[in-house]
Amino acid sequence: MKITNILIVSASIGLLATTLQAQGLTGTAPGLSSSQGAVAKPTAKPKNPNSINARQNKQDKRIEKGVASGELTDKEAAKLNKRQDKIERKEARMRSDGELTGKERAKLQNDLKKSNKAIKKQKHDKQKD
């Protein structure tokens, strides 16, 4: 019975690894060999540090750090995260036709700029939780 369970788990991990590999999201988790199909994190970083995805990632990390340091309350972080999610959904809609035009990119960059200002304002508002 134990061998059967191990085989099922191994097959599931292999299927997940194959799916993620097809999407370019493979790596090796600590303590596991790559032959075990372990997945860690995406290996590719955005090439342009000012790209939309790079800015979104940076802003998400700033929100996380703000909560950890106490600069942001949970309520503030939830509001900021909601704003970030809205931008991500907007980006997905814009990319749904297979292309992100210059005008669409400019709109997203403007939204990210506003979000960045909101993060800064909330992190430095001297609010005590």
C-alpha positions as CSV (number, residue, x, y, z in Angstrom):
1,M,0.0,0.0,0.0
2,K,2.8,2.5,0.8
3,I,4.5,1.9,-2.5
4,T,1.3,2.6,-4.4
5,N,0.9,5.9,-2.5
6,I,4.4,6.9,-3.3
7,L,3.9,6.1,-7.0
8,I,0.7,8.2,-7.1
9,V,2.4,11.1,-5.4
10,S,5.4,10.8,-7.7
11,A,3.2,10.7,-10.8
12,S,1.3,13.8,-9.6
13,I,4.6,15.7,-9.0
14,G,5.8,14.7,-12.4
15,L,2.6,15.9,-14.1
16,L,2.9,19.2,-12.2
17,A,6.5,19.6,-13.1
18,T,5.8,18.9,-16.8
19,T,3.0,21.5,-16.8
20,L,5.2,24.1,-15.1
21,Q,8.1,23.3,-17.4
22,A,6.0,23.9,-20.4
23,Q,5.3,27.4,-18.9
24,G,9.0,28.0,-18.2
25,L,8.5,27.9,-14.5
26,T,10.8,25.1,-13.4
27,G,13.6,24.9,-10.8
28,T,14.6,22.5,-8.1
29,A,13.4,22.7,-4.5
30,P,16.1,22.4,-1.8
31,G,16.8,18.8,-0.9
32,L,15.3,17.3,-4.0
33,S,16.9,16.4,-7.3
34,S,15.5,17.8,-10.5
35,S,14.7,14.2,-11.6
36,Q,12.1,14.1,-8.9
37,G,10.2,16.9,-10.7
38,A,10.4,19.3,-7.7
39,V,9.4,22.9,-8.5
40,A,10.8,25.9,-6.8
41,K,10.2,29.2,-8.5
42,P,10.3,30.9,-11.9
43,T,13.9,31.0,-13.1
44,A,13.4,33.9,-15.5
45,K,13.5,37.5,-14.3
46,P,11.9,40.3,-16.3
47,K,14.7,41.6,-18.6
48,N,13.6,45.2,-18.1
49,P,13.5,46.4,-14.5
50,N,10.9,49.1,-15.5
51,S,8.6,46.5,-17.1
52,I,5.1,46.2,-16.0
53,N,5.6,42.8,-14.3
54,A,8.8,44.0,-12.6
55,R,7.1,47.1,-11.2
56,Q,4.1,45.0,-10.0
57,N,6.5,42.5,-8.3
58,K,8.4,45.4,-6.6
59,Q,5.3,47.0,-5.4
60,D,3.9,43.7,-4.0
61,K,7.2,43.2,-2.1
62,R,7.0,46.8,-0.7
63,I,3.5,46.1,0.6
64,E,4.7,42.8,2.2
65,K,7.6,44.6,3.8
66,G,5.4,47.4,5.0
67,V,3.2,45.0,6.9
68,A,6.2,43.1,8.3
69,S,7.7,46.4,9.6
70,G,4.5,47.8,10.9
71,E,4.4,50.7,8.5
72,L,1.2,49.3,7.0
73,T,-1.8,48.0,8.9
74,D,-3.6,44.9,7.6
75,K,-6.4,47.0,6.4
76,E,-4.1,49.4,4.5
77,A,-2.3,46.4,3.0
78,A,-5.6,44.8,1.9
79,K,-6.7,48.0,0.2
80,L,-3.3,48.3,-1.6
81,N,-3.3,44.6,-2.6
82,K,-6.8,45.0,-4.0
83,R,-5.6,47.9,-6.1
84,Q,-2.6,45.8,-7.3
85,D,-5.0,42.9,-8.2
86,K,-7.2,45.3,-10.2
87,I,-4.2,46.4,-12.3
88,E,-3.2,42.8,-12.9
89,R,-6.7,42.0,-14.1
90,K,-6.7,45.1,-16.3
91,E,-3.4,43.9,-17.8
92,A,-4.7,40.4,-18.4
93,R,-7.7,41.9,-20.3
94,M,-5.4,44.1,-22.4
95,R,-3.1,41.2,-23.2
96,S,-6.1,38.9,-24.1
97,D,-5.9,39.8,-27.8
98,G,-2.2,38.7,-27.8
99,E,-0.7,42.2,-27.9
100,L,-0.2,45.0,-25.5
101,T,-0.2,48.3,-27.5
102,G,1.9,51.3,-26.5
103,K,-1.2,53.1,-25.4
104,E,-2.3,50.2,-23.2
105,R,1.2,50.0,-21.7
106,A,1.1,53.7,-20.9
107,K,-2.2,53.3,-19.2
108,L,-0.8,50.4,-17.1
109,Q,2.3,52.3,-16.2
110,N,0.2,55.3,-15.1
111,D,-1.9,53.0,-12.9
112,L,1.3,51.6,-11.4
113,K,2.6,55.1,-10.8
114,K,-0.6,56.0,-8.9
115,S,-0.4,52.7,-7.0
116,N,3.2,53.4,-6.1
117,K,2.2,56.8,-4.7
118,A,-0.5,55.3,-2.7
119,I,1.9,52.7,-1.2
120,K,4.4,55.5,-0.3
121,K,1.6,57.6,1.3
122,Q,0.3,54.7,3.4
123,K,3.8,53.6,4.5
124,H,4.7,57.0,5.7
125,D,1.4,58.2,7.2
126,K,2.7,57.6,10.8
127,Q,-0.4,55.6,11.5
128,K,-0.2,53.3,14.6
129,D,-2.1,50.1,14.4
